[in-house]
Amino acid sequence: MQNKHISLTNIILMLFLITFWGSSFVIVKAILRENLSPTAIATFRFLVAGVFFIIVLSLKRIRNPYNRILVKKEDVPLLITLAFLGVTIFFIAQYTGIQMANASIASILVCLLSPILISLISAYTFKEKLSKKQLLGITIASVGTLTVILGGTPNLQTNSTFLVGSLILLSTPILWTTYTLLGKNIMKKYNPFLIVAYVNILGGLFLIPFSLAEDSFKSILTLNNHELLAIVYLALTCSLLGYFIWFYVMKHSSAAATSSFLFAEPPITVIFASIFIKEEITLFIIGGALLILIGIFLVTRKEF
């Protein structure tokens, strides 16, 4: 199978997406400092996102009574799997890792390891052959990502909490790769937005028992303005718009080209970190960002 062409529209959509997702690491870290638990943040985010999705699906149904909002029974188990792995478990792990380690470690593992796993597995599963230039691009972008992260965090912690958090974060690229590749299969059968809606709604519902178990669900009644705005931002941009963009572009281009854009997330994270937590932007970060852009160009060169 030959790689699909990636249009200018899809490129622009992916640039918006990496901005949304890149900023989310820092925003989560900021509200974690206000004593919200990782599970509570994930629960509130996806419950709010679920409401957004229900509203949009309802409006689409009203506008077009023939618009499909149900899936076949045989696809329900896959939807449940996607929701549990890609939302419930993934975000509990990611937010816990961010709390115990830091946003930079979360960024490098998701943005660096996920695209590599997706590209390699896709090359085998979906017959999306990677050229030597694409492999070189992945290597250069990987080096650039490491440069950005290490240049932005010169004083790495070595305590046990940091180590455990980093180990937890190691599960996130595996979860994301599984979620993405399984999701691509079901996207061939339904409108991407419908699947994304189900995944977010179910994922939010599956988070409720975890939040109740740690007795953090009641904290929804005491959210301050900063926390509330952060939750709405995460739900609206990272969930409602973000997941739709991801699967929409995945459906219309190759997995390798789509996932390569994730390499640009660390620079976005660093920029937002400098705004919210006054993190210094060093020459290492600038140099790493340039390497990332070169890597993306090489990986997607055949797509333009």
C-alpha positions as a Python dict, from the first residue, in 0.01 Angstrom:
ca = {
    (1, 'M'): (0, 0, 0),
    (2, 'Q'): (139, 340, -93),
    (3, 'N'): (140, 628, 149),
    (4, 'K'): (-159, 857, 114),
    (5, 'H'): (-114, 1222, 24),
    (6, 'I'): (-141, 1464, 314),
    (7, 'S'): (-314, 1786, 215),
    (8, 'L'): (-238, 2140, 328),
    (9, 'T'): (-565, 2139, 524),
    (10, 'N'): (-455, 1832, 717),
    (11, 'I'): (-116, 1989, 787),
    (12, 'I'): (-286, 2298, 932),
    (13, 'L'): (-515, 2078, 1141),
    (14, 'M'): (-214, 1891, 1281),
    (15, 'L'): (-44, 2220, 1371),
    (16, 'F'): (-350, 2317, 1575),
    (17, 'L'): (-352, 1972, 1732),
    (18, 'I'): (9, 1977, 1850),
    (19, 'T'): (-52, 2323, 1997),
    (20, 'F'): (-349, 2193, 2195),
    (21, 'W'): (-176, 1877, 2312),
    (22, 'G'): (162, 2041, 2367),
    (23, 'S'): (11, 2299, 2602),
    (24, 'S'): (-186, 2038, 2796),
    (25, 'F'): (120, 1895, 2978),
    (26, 'V'): (197, 2229, 3141),
    (27, 'I'): (-166, 2310, 3215),
    (28, 'V'): (-212, 1976, 3390),
    (29, 'K'): (108, 2029, 3589),
    (30, 'A'): (-20, 2373, 3695),
    (31, 'I'): (-353, 2250, 3828),
    (32, 'L'): (-191, 1947, 3991),
    (33, 'R'): (-12, 2200, 4210),
    (34, 'E'): (-352, 2323, 4328),
    (35, 'N'): (-414, 1989, 4501),
    (36, 'L'): (-637, 1825, 4242),
    (37, 'S'): (-549, 1456, 4202),
    (38, 'P'): (-452, 1310, 3862),
    (39, 'T'): (-763, 1092, 3858),
    (40, 'A'): (-989, 1385, 3947),
    (41, 'I'): (-848, 1600, 3667),
    (42, 'A'): (-892, 1319, 3414),
    (43, 'T'): (-1245, 1246, 3537),
    (44, 'F'): (-1364, 1607, 3525),
    (45, 'R'): (-1199, 1667, 3188),
    (46, 'F'): (-1369, 1375, 3017),
    (47, 'L'): (-1705, 1420, 3183),
    (48, 'V'): (-1708, 1779, 3054),
    (49, 'A'): (-1583, 1658, 2716),
    (50, 'G'): (-1858, 1396, 2713),
    (51, 'V'): (-2119, 1667, 2757),
    (52, 'F'): (-1967, 1860, 2466),
    (53, 'F'): (-1977, 1552, 2246),
    (54, 'I'): (-2337, 1473, 2337),
    (55, 'I'): (-2440, 1830, 2251),
    (56, 'V'): (-2263, 1820, 1915),
    (57, 'L'): (-2405, 1478, 1827),
    (58, 'S'): (-2754, 1596, 1923),
    (59, 'L'): (-2722, 1906, 1704),
    (60, 'K'): (-2598, 1695, 1413),
    (61, 'R'): (-2893, 1461, 1462),
    (62, 'I'): (-3141, 1749, 1467),
    (63, 'R'): (-2986, 1896, 1153),
    (64, 'N'): (-2991, 1562, 976),
    (65, 'P'): (-3237, 1302, 1117),
    (66, 'Y'): (-3064, 1035, 908),
    (67, 'N'): (-2727, 1103, 1068),
    (68, 'R'): (-2593, 780, 1216),
    (69, 'I'): (-2538, 786, 1593),
    (70, 'L'): (-2534, 412, 1668),
    (71, 'V'): (-2272, 147, 1599),
    (72, 'K'): (-2313, -223, 1531),
    (73, 'K'): (-2321, -455, 1829),
    (74, 'E'): (-2009, -638, 1715),
    (75, 'D'): (-1813, -311, 1735),
    (76, 'V'): (-1912, -227, 2092),
    (77, 'P'): (-1632, -437, 2253),
    (78, 'L'): (-1374, -250, 2046),
    (79, 'L'): (-1523, 85, 2146),
    (80, 'I'): (-1507, -15, 2511),
    (81, 'T'): (-1145, -123, 2466),
    (82, 'L'): (-1054, 207, 2299),
    (83, 'A'): (-1224, 408, 2572),
    (84, 'F'): (-1067, 214, 2858),
    (85, 'L'): (-714, 201, 2715),
    (86, 'G'): (-702, 534, 2533),
    (87, 'V'): (-882, 748, 2788),
    (88, 'T'): (-932, 591, 3130),
    (89, 'I'): (-601, 410, 3183),
    (90, 'F'): (-393, 634, 2955),
    (91, 'F'): (-478, 958, 3133),
    (92, 'I'): (-462, 819, 3484),
    (93, 'A'): (-111, 698, 3398),
    (94, 'Q'): (-8, 1019, 3221),
    (95, 'Y'): (-137, 1258, 3488),
    (96, 'T'): (4, 1046, 3770),
    (97, 'G'): (340, 1041, 3592),
    (98, 'I'): (331, 1418, 3542),
    (99, 'Q'): (263, 1464, 3913),
    (100, 'M'): (538, 1229, 4028),
    (101, 'A'): (796, 1317, 3759),
    (102, 'N'): (733, 1620, 3537),
    (103, 'A'): (567, 1743, 3220),
    (104, 'S'): (889, 1714, 3020),
    (105, 'I'): (928, 1342, 3084),
    (106, 'A'): (564, 1288, 2988),
    (107, 'S'): (616, 1487, 2671),
    (108, 'I'): (925, 1299, 2556),
    (109, 'L'): (776, 955, 2613),
    (110, 'V'): (445, 1025, 2439),
    (111, 'C'): (584, 1242, 2159),
    (112, 'L'): (904, 1049, 2092),
    (113, 'L'): (822, 684, 2153),
    (114, 'S'): (461, 684, 2024),
    (115, 'P'): (537, 802, 1669),
    (116, 'I'): (824, 555, 1642),
    (117, 'L'): (608, 266, 1760),
    (118, 'I'): (318, 370, 1537),
    (119, 'S'): (537, 407, 1230),
    (120, 'L'): (716, 76, 1280),
    (121, 'I'): (404, -124, 1361),
    (122, 'S'): (211, 41, 1077),
    (123, 'A'): (488, -49, 833),
    (124, 'Y'): (420, -414, 919),
    (125, 'T'): (45, -411, 982),
    (126, 'F'): (-78, -167, 718),
    (127, 'K'): (204, -222, 464),
    (128, 'E'): (312, 143, 492),
    (129, 'K'): (673, 113, 382),
    (130, 'L'): (922, 351, 541),
    (131, 'S'): (1196, 482, 314),
    (132, 'K'): (1555, 541, 424),
    (133, 'K'): (1488, 916, 431),
    (134, 'Q'): (1185, 863, 656),
    (135, 'L'): (1388, 648, 894),
    (136, 'L'): (1659, 914, 893),
    (137, 'G'): (1391, 1175, 967),
    (138, 'I'): (1266, 973, 1265),
    (139, 'T'): (1623, 946, 1396),
    (140, 'I'): (1694, 1318, 1357),
    (141, 'A'): (1361, 1414, 1515),
    (142, 'S'): (1430, 1176, 1803),
    (143, 'V'): (1768, 1341, 1865),
    (144, 'G'): (1600, 1680, 1846),
    (145, 'T'): (1335, 1581, 2097),
    (146, 'L'): (1599, 1454, 2339),
    (147, 'T'): (1790, 1780, 2295),
    (148, 'V'): (1482, 1989, 2370),
    (149, 'I'): (1391, 1794, 2682),
    (150, 'L'): (1742, 1756, 2825),
    (151, 'G'): (1824, 2116, 2741),
    (152, 'G'): (1511, 2232, 2920),
    (153, 'T'): (1560, 2016, 3229),
    (154, 'P'): (1933, 2017, 3313),
    (155, 'N'): (1878, 1924, 3678),
    (156, 'L'): (1703, 1590, 3662),
    (157, 'Q'): (1568, 1459, 3991),
    (158, 'T'): (1688, 1122, 4116),
    (159, 'N'): (1453, 1044, 4403),
    (160, 'S'): (1232, 737, 4413),
    (161, 'T'): (912, 931, 4343),
    (162, 'F'): (1057, 1069, 4022),
    (163, 'L'): (1174, 722, 3917),
    (164, 'V'): (836, 561, 3981),
    (165, 'G'): (662, 842, 3792),
    (166, 'S'): (892, 793, 3494),
    (167, 'L'): (824, 418, 3495),
    (168, 'I'): (450, 483, 3498),
    (169, 'L'): (492, 719, 3204),
    (170, 'L'): (666, 442, 3009),
    (171, 'S'): (327, 273, 2971),
    (172, 'T'): (173, 573, 2792),
    (173, 'P'): (334, 533, 2446),
    (174, 'I'): (235, 166, 2443),
    (175, 'L'): (-123, 254, 2534),
    (176, 'W'): (-135, 535, 2278),
    (177, 'T'): (6, 319, 1998),
    (178, 'T'): (-246, 44, 2067),
    (179, 'Y'): (-528, 296, 2086),
    (180, 'T'): (-430, 470, 1764),
    (181, 'L'): (-385, 159, 1551),
    (182, 'L'): (-702, -8, 1680),
    (183, 'G'): (-886, 318, 1620),
    (184, 'K'): (-772, 337, 1261),
    (185, 'N'): (-946, 8, 1184),
    (186, 'I'): (-1284, 116, 1315),
    (187, 'M'): (-1254, 456, 1146),
    (188, 'K'): (-1293, 276, 816),
    (189, 'K'): (-1648, 183, 910),
    (190, 'Y'): (-1787, 497, 1075),
    (191, 'N'): (-1762, 874, 1083),
    (192, 'P'): (-1448, 955, 1287),
    (193, 'F'): (-1633, 1208, 1501),
    (194, 'L'): (-1888, 947, 1610),
    (195, 'I'): (-1618, 708, 1727),
    (196, 'V'): (-1425, 983, 1904),
    (197, 'A'): (-1746, 1088, 2079),
    (198, 'Y'): (-1817, 738, 2205),
    (199, 'V'): (-1458, 691, 2322),
    (200, 'N'): (-1458, 1016, 2520),
    (201, 'I'): (-1803, 964, 2671),
    (202, 'L'): (-1732, 604, 2773),
    (203, 'G'): (-1380, 689, 2891),
    (204, 'G'): (-1519, 960, 3119),
    (205, 'L'): (-1779, 725, 3263),
    (206, 'F'): (-1515, 457, 3326),
    (207, 'L'): (-1311, 715, 3521),
    (208, 'I'): (-1590, 780, 3773),
    (209, 'P'): (-1534, 459, 3979),
    (210, 'F'): (-1162, 540, 4008),
    (211, 'S'): (-1240, 892, 4127),
    (212, 'L'): (-1499, 766, 4374),
    (213, 'A'): (-1255, 504, 4504),
    (214, 'E'): (-999, 770, 4597),
    (215, 'D'): (-1274, 1002, 4727),
    (216, 'S'): (-1180, 1283, 4488),
    (217, 'F'): (-1505, 1310, 4296),
    (218, 'K'): (-1652, 1554, 4548),
    (219, 'S'): (-1376, 1804, 4472),
    (220, 'I'): (-1575, 1901, 4162),
    (221, 'L'): (-1783, 2116, 4395),
    (222, 'T'): (-1482, 2318, 4510),
    (223, 'L'): (-1308, 2393, 4180),
    (224, 'N'): (-1168, 2747, 4165),
    (225, 'N'): (-1175, 2961, 3850),
    (226, 'H'): (-827, 2854, 3734),
    (227, 'E'): (-907, 2485, 3772),
    (228, 'L'): (-1245, 2522, 3602),
    (229, 'L'): (-1099, 2710, 3306),
    (230, 'A'): (-821, 2452, 3274),
    (231, 'I'): (-1070, 2163, 3275),
    (232, 'V'): (-1285, 2330, 3010),
    (233, 'Y'): (-979, 2405, 2796),
    (234, 'L'): (-861, 2043, 2815),
    (235, 'A'): (-1210, 1914, 2737),
    (236, 'L'): (-1283, 2151, 2451),
    (237, 'T'): (-952, 2169, 2265),
    (238, 'C'): (-762, 1853, 2357),
    (239, 'S'): (-1065, 1622, 2360),
    (240, 'L'): (-1346, 1759, 2143),
    (241, 'L'): (-1126, 1909, 1871),
    (242, 'G'): (-805, 1716, 1933),
    (243, 'Y'): (-925, 1361, 1897),
    (244, 'F'): (-1139, 1443, 1596),
    (245, 'I'): (-839, 1600, 1420),
    (246, 'W'): (-613, 1306, 1505),
    (247, 'F'): (-838, 1034, 1363),
    (248, 'Y'): (-961, 1247, 1075),
    (249, 'V'): (-605, 1306, 953),
    (250, 'M'): (-508, 945, 1027),
    (251, 'K'): (-794, 832, 802),
    (252, 'H'): (-686, 1055, 514),
    (253, 'S'): (-306, 1013, 530),
    (254, 'S'): (-45, 760, 637),
    (255, 'A'): (13, 676, 1001),
    (256, 'A'): (383, 762, 965),
    (257, 'A'): (317, 1112, 830),
    (258, 'T'): (43, 1189, 1084),
    (259, 'S'): (233, 1064, 1387),
    (260, 'S'): (551, 1248, 1286),
    (261, 'F'): (387, 1579, 1378),
    (262, 'L'): (394, 1470, 1742),
    (263, 'F'): (768, 1539, 1737),
    (264, 'A'): (682, 1910, 1740),
    (265, 'E'): (493, 1887, 2069),
    (266, 'P'): (795, 1923, 2303),
    (267, 'P'): (881, 2273, 2171),
    (268, 'I'): (517, 2372, 2221),
    (269, 'T'): (533, 2234, 2575),
    (270, 'V'): (849, 2433, 2644),
    (271, 'I'): (691, 2755, 2516),
    (272, 'F'): (388, 2713, 2740),
    (273, 'A'): (612, 2614, 3029),
    (274, 'S'): (803, 2938, 2992),
    (275, 'I'): (474, 3129, 3014),
    (276, 'F'): (311, 2944, 3303),
    (277, 'I'): (607, 2831, 3514),
    (278, 'K'): (878, 3068, 3386),
    (279, 'E'): (1095, 2795, 3238),
    (280, 'E'): (1404, 2923, 3054),
    (281, 'I'): (1434, 2863, 2679),
    (282, 'T'): (1797, 2767, 2610),
    (283, 'L'): (2002, 2728, 2291),
    (284, 'F'): (1964, 2351, 2337),
    (285, 'I'): (1587, 2391, 2307),
    (286, 'I'): (1613, 2610, 1997),
    (287, 'G'): (1861, 2372, 1833),
    (288, 'G'): (1648, 2071, 1921),
    (289, 'A'): (1339, 2236, 1776),
    (290, 'L'): (1522, 2289, 1444),
    (291, 'L'): (1624, 1923, 1438),
    (292, 'I'): (1264, 1822, 1500),
    (293, 'L'): (1143, 2033, 1209),
    (294, 'I'): (1408, 1877, 981),
    (295, 'G'): (1298, 1530, 1093),
    (296, 'I'): (932, 1603, 1024),
    (297, 'F'): (1022, 1731, 677),
    (298, 'L'): (1213, 1414, 593),
    (299, 'V'): (941, 1183, 723),
    (300, 'T'): (660, 1368, 541),
    (301, 'R'): (855, 1475, 229),
    (302, 'K'): (683, 1222, 2),
    (303, 'E'): (346, 1324, 139),
    (304, 'F'): (342, 1684, 8),
}
